[in-house]
Structures are given as C-alpha cells and as structure tokens.
Amino acid sequence: MTLAELTDGLNPEQRRAVATLDGPLLILAGAGSGKTRVLTRRIAALLARGTVGEGAFAPWLRPWNILAVTFTNKAAGEMRHRVEALVGESARHVWVSTFHSTCVRILRQDIEPLGWRRDFVIYDDDDQLRVIKAVLEEFKISPKELPPAAVRGRIDRYKNGLSAGEYLARSDPFPKLLASYDARLKKANALDFNDLINKVVQLWTENPAVLTRWQDRWRYVLVDEYQDTNPAQYSLLKLLAGEARNLAVVGDDDQSIYRFRGADLRNILEFEQDFPGAAVIKLEQNYRSKGNILKAASGVVRNNKARKDKTLRTEAEDGELVKLLMTEDDAAEGETIVNTMLRLGRNWSDYAVIYRTNALSRQVEQVLTRNRIPYTLVGGRKFYDRMEVKDILGYLRLLNNPDDDIALARVVNVPARGLGDKAMESLRAEAARHGTNLRAAARALGGTGGRAGNALAAFSLLMDRLEGVVPLMPLSDLVAYVATETGYIAMLEAEDTDEARGRIENIRELQRSAAAVLEEPDDDGNVPEPGPMSLRYFLDRATLSGQADELPDEGAGSVTLLTAHLAKGLEFPVVFVIGMVEKGFPHARAELEEDIEEERRLAYVAFTRARERLFLTSPRRRRGLEGWYEDAVLSRFVHEIPEDALSGREPGRGHMPAWRLGNLTPLGRGTPAAAPSRPGWSSERPAPARAPAPTRSFARPAGLRTLVPENLDSFITGAEVLHPSLGIGTIQTRDGTPGNPRLTIHFAGAGPRTVYAVTAALELVIRS
C-alpha cells in the first residue's frame, strides 16, 4: 500500500502521525482518539517505504528492523493482527511484543556475560515470596515483624526505579535482604519480572557491542502507552534509540494511573527535553464518546497541574447529560443501578459498573444475583495463578532447570510423600553443606534410608524418568504425562468432588495451552521446535501471561464489574461509576496533591470508558466499620464537572465551599472532614434517624512507619496494624474467607473489635 492509501480516511493529525517516520516523535493520544489505528498504519508506512519491489525490501529497512512495544499480550496480538491485515505476511516478521517478552528474547540470546545461563527461569510473585521467606529465616527476622509481601513490594519499587533505594537508617535491613534475595535468584539461575528489564539495561550498558547489534536490528522503535513506563523501561528505550533516535512513543498523560507500579509521569511530560527536536502531535479528536461525557471527563482532568495542554473534541452529538444518581446510603447504590439498567432495557453486555476498589462490588453483586442478572467480575484469580496449574508448571520448571530450588520446594511433597518441614530442613542443610542445588541434595539423601530417605529416592527416580522423556515427547503429551506419573491426577480423582474435577479440567486446559504453543509463531515469526526448547518457550509464555486473562470477553452477555484500573483500554455503551464520595473516589489514602492528581486521572479513565451514557452514583451516608452511619461528602470530582454536562446534583450541593476543599486536600488518615449541616434528602422525605457515632480521638504518633500490603495474606495473628479511627492494635484472631478475612483486633484505646480486612482500610505497622 502507498502512503496515500494508508492515510486515507484519517484526520489531519492522524495523517501527520503516520507520515512522520524519522526522528523522535511524541504522539499525545487522548482517550478514544484512534491511537491503535495510527500505530498500525505507521508500521505499515515504514514497511511500504522499505519496499523496493514485490516481495523485496530495501537493504536498510526490513520488517525485522521494526520493534513495536506495548504492555499486554492482548494489545500486542491486536496490533500484530491489524498490521498483517494491512500489509500481508511481511508483518509477521515485525517484532510486536510486550516489554517483558522482548527482554526475555534478548536475554535468552545474550545473558551469559552477566553470569546467568540462557535457560534461566522466571520467578513470579509467588516464587518471590518463597525466596523472601527463606531470606527472612536466614536473618532470623519474623514474618510478623516484617511481612514478606512488604519486602517484595520494596524490592519491586527499588528495581523499577533503577536507584539505590531509600535506606531510612543504618539499621535498615533492606540492603542485606536484597543482596541475599538476588544471590539466591542467581544461584537458582532465575530472574524476577523486574530483572528482565534491568538485566537488559545492565547488559547493554556493560557491553556496547551487544547494544550496537540490537540497535542495528531495530532501527525503528514504537512504544504504546508510554505514560505507563517506569524509569527502568525509560533507560531501556533511551539506550536502544541511540544516536539514530528513531523512537516514536504514543501515550496520554491524562491516563497515567499506574504510579503504584512504578510508572513515572515525567517520562511523557519531559519527552521533548530528553529528545531535543522531537515532533509533537496531539490526537484530540475522540471517536468513542458522546459530547457531554467528554465535557465531564475534560472538566475534571483539566484541574491537574502536571499535564500537557489538550482538549478532546468530538463530531458526535452531545447526547444525554451525565446523570448523578444520589442514593440514601451505600447499600441502596446496587438497587439504584440495577433499576436503571432495567429501565433502559438494553443487553446486559452493554453495561459496565466501575469502582475505585474491589470492596465496592459486593452491594452491586448482591442485587444482580437476587435479580438473576448475569455478571462478570473482572480481576479474579488468573488461570496461571491457580494452584493445580502452578503445581504442574512447577514440575515442568524443575525439568527445564535442575537449579530451580523454588520449583522443587513446591512439588517435592505434592502429592504428599511424607516430606514435611523437617525433611525440607535436612534437604536445605545438605545442599548448603555441599554447595549444590536441592535436586542434587535429594539424590544424595535418597541413599540414606529411612522414611524421608526412601521418599527422596523415589522422588529423584521420578524426576530422572520424567527428564528422560522431555526430548522424546510432544509438549502437550508431556504435560499430561507429568500430571499422571507424579500421581497428581490420581490425588484429585480420589477427592471425588466438583472442585477436584474442576481442577482436573484446568490441567487439561494447560495441556491444550501447551499444544497451542507449537502453533503460535514467536516475535520473529518462527514456530518453536519440539523438545527442550519448546518447553522453555512454553514456560516463558505461561509466566509472562497476564492482564489479558483478566479482561472480559466481548459479547459475553453479562454485566461487567471491574475497577477503574482494569477498565483502562476498554469501552462500553453504558457505564456506571459508583462510590463518588470523598475518601472513596478520591481514595482515602490520597494524601498529597500528586495523589489527588492521580485519582483525578483515574476518574478521567473511568468516565471515558462510556460511549453513550454515563451515570455516577453517590450515597448520602455510608455505614462505618462499627455499624453506624456517617454523612458522606460528595466527591470533589463531581463538583468539577461543568454544570451544563451534568444532571441530578441537588440544590445546595452545587458547590463545595473553599474551606471544605482546604480540609480535603490532602486527605488525612483518621481525620475525616467535617460536613456542615445540610437539609434532608428532599422536602417530601425527611432524613432518617442515625445512630450517634461515638467520639474518636486517635492521633497518629509522629514517626510511625506503616505500609498498605499488596494482599490480605499479611494480616496474620500477632501482626500490629493501624486503623484510621481506632488507632494501633494487634490482630488476635483471623477467620472467615481468604478473600475477606474477619479479624478480631485489640486496640489500646477501644478494646477488642471485629472488622473485615477488605473494608477496614488497615495498614501494617513497621517496627525497626
């Protein structure tokens, strides 16, 4: 296709973005502005310029000289498919991939100068925690004193930033914990997710010849969602761009919502400083949403100071006003939303309910279930995170890499072989004594007799037998063989429960996934050969699979429930954004101005998921943890919506007084903003009586160190926690469901109280 054909049907800014092929380029692509269309046509334009004849390319530009990087496998697959539709089979040789997959491929070829073998394994979050627990045990630090999840979070932040870290005091144990953690990974020939990028940066920095080779290969680099890049990814791209500087990035600073993952907004805001002479093109034409939805979203986000100046516009009609639905309390939000859905009478798949935190889904789920309305809750446990899948993958990992001690520790007693904690202690001691891996230690102790020795001998023979069939057996058959020969399938069949049968089906699905791998080309367009290389390739794909597993299937025939973070990149005809109150959206933990700006960007993302109708819900009061009701303050973000785009705001609530805004910026933990008296809900309906809230007088101690854990596993018996209004307490008991455990906590000033972990806004207290 010619450039004229590729730019046909594009608006002027899109045409310019497609035609600007050389040098650094920043494409500021607002929500719904057709950025994927621009990216794919830009790749096609590069290929068209390199074509010198039918099926032939100029020697200076071939398909494999183009690298396109994005953040999810789903986005990469969609981009690859679109380019192929435009230019045909040559698109298969364009490297379209995620950051992590790209770096894995680089390291598979070139990691050896750094001291790792090419058959390294990739540790996921669960593997990281297992290593960290061993590190804490090494230094005799109790998990209650320093939760492993907290250590993992700090390691991730350190590696994302490529910095020396923040050592708060000389007694801070983090440096020695990090050193031991990294040493254990290297001994196991393993990398964690952050290492995948950092090691490429280290490799290229220390080996300029290797960098030059990759620069010669990738002469044009395109990056999607650039606002989500962290400092490590920025360093990677800066090195790769080199002096040629043929780097084109696409992003929207107004949709930068992943600071908690290390994303650095400065990467996009300072692009022109980092790459002098860069062209900047703004895509401000929105093709998704009605006019009033855009007015609402733009009215909110323009209050941010850290942003590029741009305004979305649309040729579509204004459509219905954004509707604010005020409810009596948070329990009534679900009823109001479902009644609105029923009144509109659309297909269930047209609706999405978006919330700031997962805890808010419960009220909506209950009403949907009661009305027998199908729904999809996005963000559940991913396929590759399920226990039985991780167990079989653990066996396969150990076959791929005998040094993978974490994999051995996972599977050596699954199914049960009588190898408990005492046997594992002996195994680790034997490995440490001889400087070997656990696999070799198991073989050595297998000859010592006794119950544990006999079990280890049987396990070693099993692994030897499995290892012998790896080069002889198709990958999908290998998965089935491992699941059967290890006794795993027999263990589940013996349980004879619906849950066990479902777990067997998950293993069958893993087998189907392995079969599909040999039909899927890699980023070079090559299909992996059967044998050990295909096993390694499959393990990489399984470990790197991620967000795509969480996203709903289009046309699933059900209402979609999801957080604002997971909604990014999706769109729906009708969207409900719920919980629009202070300390809800924005979140109570948004304490600094930069936190509020991120929350505002998150609201912008949530609003712009809507194509035709946007509803916001806000309860007038919310039930507190102890059961009493408290007045809820309407979110400042609702007040920032232009009046001519919003309906439903009540008289007397049209403006937030300046003194109240002062109290709310920043939002202090444990210091709820006082709400002035206000009239009842309407002249016809008086406000119901409220149980008086007891006086609470907690003041956060100066210098107190706390953290918000990444999951609920850290809230264990004996852990010291901080409650926003009850102060510091110690967890006495934990029961209930793993997804929302019930905790009994003894507070110094309030005595024992029972709370639910999901809704209690607890923080872990860290004692040096």
Residue pairs with C-beta under 8 A, 6 or more apart in sequence:
1 44
1 48
1 86
1 87
2 48
3 18
3 19
3 45
3 48
3 49
6 18
6 41
6 44
6 45
6 48
6 86
7 14
7 15
7 18
7 19
7 41
7 45
10 18
10 34
10 37
10 38
10 41
11 285
13 281
13 282
13 283
13 284
13 285
14 34
14 37
14 38
14 283
14 285
16 281
17 25
17 27
17 38
17 42
17 281
17 283
18 38
18 41
18 42
18 45
19 45
20 248
20 279
20 281
21 42
21 45
21 46
21 49
21 220
21 246
22 246
23 245
23 246
23 277
23 278
23 279
24 241
24 245
24 246
24 247
24 248
24 271
24 275
24 277
24 278
24 279
25 247
25 248
25 249
25 278
25 279
25 280
25 281
26 226
26 249
26 251
26 268
26 271
26 272
26 278
26 279
26 280
26 281
27 35
27 38
27 248
27 249
27 250
27 251
27 281
27 283
28 251
28 252
28 253
28 280
28 281
28 282
28 283
28 308
28 310
29 35
29 38
29 250
29 251
29 252
29 283
30 252
30 254
30 282
30 283
30 284
30 286
30 310
30 312
31 252
31 254
31 255
31 286
31 288
31 289
31 297
31 312
31 604
31 605
31 608
32 286
32 287
32 288
32 289
32 312
32 571
32 608
33 283
33 284
33 285
33 286
33 287
33 312
34 283
34 285
34 287
35 224
35 250
35 283
36 75
36 78
36 79
36 82
36 224
37 82
38 250
38 283
39 68
39 79
39 222
39 224
39 250
40 79
40 82
40 83
40 86
41 86
42 222
42 248
43 66
43 68
43 79
43 83
43 91
43 94
43 222
44 83
44 86
44 87
44 91
46 61
46 66
46 220
47 57
47 63
47 66
47 87
47 90
47 91
47 94
48 87
49 61
50 57
50 58
50 60
50 61
50 62
50 63
50 65
51 57
51 58
52 58
57 63
57 90
60 219
61 219
61 220
62 93
63 90
63 91
63 92
63 93
63 94
64 93
64 94
64 95
64 217
64 524
65 217
65 218
65 219
65 220
66 94
66 95
66 218
66 219
66 220
66 222
67 94
67 95
67 97
67 102
67 218
67 220
67 221
67 222
67 240
68 76
68 79
68 94
68 95
68 96
68 97
68 221
68 222
68 223
68 224
69 97
69 98
69 99
69 102
69 221
69 222
69 223
69 224
70 76
70 79
70 96
70 97
70 98
70 223
70 224
70 225
71 98
71 99
71 224
71 225
71 228
71 547
72 98
72 546
72 547
72 548
72 569
73 98
73 101
73 544
73 545
73 546
73 547
73 548
74 547
74 548
74 551
75 224
75 225
75 569
76 96
76 97
76 98
76 101
77 548
79 96
79 224
80 91
80 92
80 94
80 96
83 91
83 94
83 96
84 91
84 92
92 521
92 525
93 524
93 525
95 102
95 218
95 523
95 524
96 523
97 105
97 523
98 544
99 197
99 233
99 236
100 193
100 196
100 197
100 544
101 523
101 540
101 544
102 523
103 196
103 197
103 199
103 200
103 236
104 122
104 196
104 540
104 544
105 522
105 523
106 200
106 203
106 214
107 116
107 118
107 120
107 191
107 196
107 199
107 200
107 203
108 118
109 118
110 203
110 207
110 210
111 117
111 118
111 120
111 199
111 203
112 118
113 203
113 206
113 207
113 210
114 199
114 202
114 203
114 206
115 186
116 186
116 189
116 191
116 199
117 189
119 189
119 400
119 401
119 536
120 189
120 190
120 191
120 401
121 188
121 189
121 190
121 191
121 397
121 400
121 401
121 404
121 407
121 539
122 190
122 191
122 192
122 193
122 196
122 539
122 540
122 543
122 544
123 131
123 185
123 190
123 191
123 192
123 193
123 406
124 193
124 543
125 152
126 385
126 390
127 190
127 192
127 406
128 152
128 155
128 192
129 148
129 149
129 152
130 406
130 409
130 410
131 181
131 184
131 185
131 406
132 148
132 151
132 152
132 155
132 177
132 181
133 143
133 148
134 184
135 151
135 177
135 180
135 181
135 184
136 142
136 143
136 146
136 148
136 151
136 177
138 180
139 173
139 176
139 177
139 180
141 173
141 177
143 716
144 716
144 718
144 719
145 767
146 173
146 766
147 709
147 714
147 716
147 719
147 764
148 714
149 709
149 710
149 711
149 713
149 714
150 707
150 709
150 714
150 764
150 766
151 174
151 177
152 710
153 707
153 709
153 710
154 165
154 174
155 178
155 181
155 192
155 194
156 194
156 262
157 165
157 262
158 165
158 174
158 178
159 192
159 194
159 195
159 198
159 232
160 194
160 230
160 231
160 232
160 261
160 262
161 230
161 231
161 232
161 262
162 198
162 201
162 231
162 232
162 235
163 231
165 174
165 175
165 178
167 174
167 175
168 705
168 768
169 768
171 768
172 768
184 405
185 191
185 192
185 195
187 403
187 405
187 437
188 401
188 403
188 404
188 405
188 406
188 437
189 401
189 403
189 404
190 401
190 403
190 404
190 406
191 199
194 232
197 232
197 233
197 236
198 232
200 236
201 232
201 235
201 236
201 239
203 210
203 211
204 210
204 211
204 214
204 236
204 239
204 240
205 211
205 239
211 239
211 240
211 242
214 240
215 240
215 242
215 244
218 240
219 244
219 246
220 246
220 248
221 237
221 240
221 241
221 246
221 247
221 248
222 248
222 249
222 250
223 229
223 237
223 247
223 248
223 249
223 250
223 251
224 250
224 251
225 250
225 251
226 249
226 250
226 251
226 267
226 268
226 271
227 251
227 252
227 253
227 255
227 256
227 263
227 265
227 267
227 268
228 251
228 256
228 258
228 261
228 263
229 237
229 263
229 264
229 267
229 268
230 261
230 262
230 263
230 264
231 262
231 264
231 267
232 262
234 264
234 267
237 247
237 249
238 274
240 247
241 247
241 275
245 275
247 275
249 268
249 271
251 268
253 265
253 268
253 269
253 306
253 307
253 308
254 301
254 304
254 307
254 310
254 601
254 604
255 568
255 601
255 604
255 605
256 263
256 265
256 268
256 598
256 601
257 263
257 564
257 565
257 568
257 598
257 601
257 602
257 605
258 565
259 265
259 594
259 598
265 306
268 308
269 306
269 307
269 308
271 278
271 280
272 278
272 280
282 308
282 310
284 310
284 311
284 312
284 313
285 312
285 313
285 314
285 315
286 294
286 312
286 313
286 314
287 314
288 571
288 608
288 611
289 297
289 314
289 316
289 608
289 610
289 611
290 314
290 316
290 317
290 318
290 319
290 320
290 611
290 612
290 613
291 314
291 316
291 317
291 318
291 319
292 318
292 319
292 320
292 321
292 322
292 614
292 645
293 319
293 322
293 607
293 608
293 610
293 611
293 614
294 312
294 313
294 314
294 608
295 318
295 641
295 642
295 644
295 645
296 322
296 607
296 614
296 641
296 642
296 645
296 646
297 312
297 603
297 604
297 607
297 608
298 311
298 312
299 640
299 641
299 642
299 645
300 600
300 603
300 604
300 607
300 637
300 640
300 641
301 307
301 600
301 601
301 603
301 604
302 311
303 600
303 640
304 597
304 600
304 601
305 593
305 597
306 594
306 597
319 612
319 613
320 612
320 613
321 645
321 646
321 647
322 607
322 614
322 615
322 616
322 641
322 645
322 646
322 647
323 613
323 614
323 615
323 616
323 646
323 647
323 648
324 580
324 615
324 616
324 617
324 618
324 638
324 646
324 647
324 648
324 649
325 336
325 337
325 340
325 615
325 616
325 617
325 618
325 648
326 617
326 618
326 619
326 620
326 648
326 650
326 681
327 333
327 335
327 336
327 617
327 618
327 619
327 620
328 619
328 620
328 621
328 681
328 688
329 619
329 620
329 621
329 622
329 623
329 629
330 363
330 579
330 619
330 621
330 622
330 623
330 632
331 363
331 623
332 619
333 363
333 364
333 578
333 579
333 617
333 619
334 363
334 364
334 365
334 366
334 367
334 368
335 367
336 617
337 353
337 364
337 367
337 576
337 578
337 615
337 617
338 364
338 367
338 368
338 371
338 373
340 576
340 615
341 348
341 351
341 373
341 559
341 574
342 371
344 574
344 613
346 573
346 574
347 557
348 373
348 374
348 375
348 557
348 558
348 559
349 554
349 555
349 556
349 557
349 558
349 559
349 560
350 572
350 573
350 574
351 559
351 560
351 572
351 573
351 574
351 575
351 576
352 559
352 560
352 561
352 562
352 567
352 570
352 572
352 574
352 575
352 576
352 609
353 361
353 364
353 559
353 560
353 561
353 562
353 575
353 576
353 578
354 562
354 563
354 564
354 567
354 575
354 576
354 577
354 578
354 606
354 609
355 361
355 561
355 562
355 563
355 564
355 577
355 578
355 579
355 585
356 563
356 564
356 579
356 584
356 585
356 587
356 602
357 563
357 587
358 379
358 563
358 758
359 740
359 758
359 759
360 578
360 579
360 584
361 377
361 561
364 561
364 578
365 375
365 377
365 561
368 374
368 375
368 559
373 558
373 559
374 557
374 558
374 559
375 558
375 559
375 560
375 561
376 552
376 556
376 558
376 559
376 560
376 561
377 561
377 562
378 550
378 551
378 552
378 560
378 561
378 562
378 563
378 566
379 550
379 562
379 563
379 566
380 550
382 545
382 546
382 549
382 550
383 389
383 506
383 509
383 545
383 549
384 390
384 393
384 542
384 543
384 545
384 549
386 503
386 506
387 503
388 488
388 492
388 503
388 504
388 506
388 507
389 506
389 507
389 510
390 410
391 410
391 411
391 414
391 488
392 479
392 482
392 483
392 488
392 507
392 510
393 510
393 539
393 542
394 407
394 410
394 411
394 414
395 407
395 411
395 466
395 482
395 486
396 478
396 479
396 482
396 535
396 538
396 539
397 404
397 407
397 539
398 404
398 407
398 408
398 411
398 439
398 463
399 463
399 466
399 467
399 470
399 482
399 535
400 532
400 535
400 536
400 539
401 407
402 437
402 439
402 440
403 437
403 439
404 437
405 431
405 437
405 438
405 439
408 437
408 438
408 439
408 442
409 424
409 438
411 486
412 419
412 424
412 427
412 438
412 442
412 459
413 419
413 420
413 423
414 488
415 486
415 487
415 488
415 490
415 491
417 455
417 458
417 459
418 451
418 452
418 455
419 452
419 455
419 456
419 459
422 452
423 452
423 455
423 456
426 445
426 452
427 438
427 441
427 442
427 445
427 456
428 438
428 441
430 436
430 441
430 444
430 445
431 437
431 438
431 440
431 441
434 440
434 441
434 444
436 444
439 460
439 463
442 456
442 459
442 460
443 456
443 460
445 452
445 453
445 456
446 453
446 454
446 456
446 457
446 458
446 459
446 460
447 453
447 457
462 485
462 486
465 485
466 481
466 482
466 485
466 486
469 478
469 481
470 478
470 531
470 532
470 535
471 531
471 532
473 481
474 515
474 518
474 530
475 514
475 515
475 517
475 518
475 530
475 534
475 535
475 538
476 511
476 512
476 514
476 515
476 518
478 514
478 535
479 507
479 510
479 511
479 514
480 511
482 488
483 489
483 507
483 511
484 490
488 507
489 504
489 507
492 500
492 501
492 503
492 504
493 500
493 504
513 538
513 542
514 538
517 528
517 534
517 537
517 538
517 541
518 527
518 528
518 530
518 534
519 527
520 527
520 541
521 527
522 528
522 537
528 534
528 537
550 566
551 566
551 570
552 560
552 562
552 570
560 572
562 570
564 577
564 602
564 603
564 605
564 606
565 602
567 605
567 606
567 609
568 605
570 609
571 609
571 610
571 611
572 609
572 610
572 611
573 610
573 611
573 612
573 613
574 610
574 612
574 613
574 614
574 615
575 606
575 607
575 609
575 610
575 613
575 614
575 615
576 615
576 616
576 617
577 585
577 603
577 606
577 607
577 614
577 615
577 616
577 617
578 616
578 617
579 585
579 617
579 618
579 619
580 616
580 617
580 618
580 634
580 635
580 637
580 638
581 618
581 619
581 622
581 632
581 633
581 634
581 635
582 632
582 633
582 634
582 635
582 636
582 664
582 667
582 673
583 633
583 667
583 672
584 622
584 632
584 635
585 599
585 602
585 603
585 635
585 637
586 595
586 596
586 599
586 600
586 603
586 635
586 636
586 637
586 667
587 599
588 667
588 669
588 724
588 761
589 595
589 667
589 669
589 708
589 761
590 596
590 598
590 599
590 666
590 667
591 666
591 667
591 668
591 669
592 666
593 665
593 666
595 666
596 665
596 666
596 667
599 637
600 637
603 637
607 614
616 638
618 632
618 634
618 635
618 638
619 632
620 631
620 632
620 681
621 629
621 630
621 631
621 632
621 690
622 629
622 630
622 632
623 629
623 630
624 630
624 693
625 723
625 725
625 753
625 755
625 756
625 759
625 760
626 694
626 753
627 691
628 690
628 691
628 692
628 693
628 694
629 690
629 691
630 672
630 693
631 675
633 660
633 664
633 673
633 675
634 653
634 656
636 656
636 661
636 664
638 646
638 649
639 654
639 655
639 656
643 649
643 654
650 681
652 678
652 679
653 678
657 676
660 673
660 675
660 676
663 673
663 674
664 673
667 673
669 700
669 724
670 698
670 699
670 700
670 723
670 724
670 725
670 727
672 725
680 686
680 687
681 687
696 725
696 726
697 749
698 723
698 725
698 726
698 727
698 749
700 722
701 728
704 722
704 728
704 765
705 765
705 766
705 767
705 768
706 722
706 763
706 764
706 765
706 766
707 763
707 764
707 766
708 763
708 764
709 715
709 764
712 738
712 739
712 740
712 741
712 757
712 758
714 764
715 721
715 731
715 734
715 741
715 743
715 757
715 762
715 764
716 731
716 734
717 731
717 732
717 733
717 734
718 730
718 731
719 730
719 731
719 764
720 728
720 729
720 730
720 731
720 764
720 765
720 767
721 728
721 729
721 730
721 731
721 745
721 762
721 763
721 764
721 765
722 728
722 762
722 763
722 764
722 765
723 729
723 745
723 747
723 755
723 760
723 761
723 762
724 761
726 745
726 747
726 749
726 750
726 753
727 747
727 748
727 749
727 750
728 747
728 748
728 765
729 745
729 746
729 747
729 748
729 750
729 753
730 745
730 746
731 743
731 744
731 745
732 744
732 745
732 746
732 752
733 743
733 744
734 741
734 742
734 743
734 744
735 741
735 742
736 742
736 756
739 758
740 756
740 757
740 758
740 759
741 756
741 757
742 754
742 755
742 756
742 757
743 754
743 755
743 756
743 757
743 760
743 762
744 752
744 753
744 754
745 752
745 753
745 754
745 755
746 752
747 753
755 762
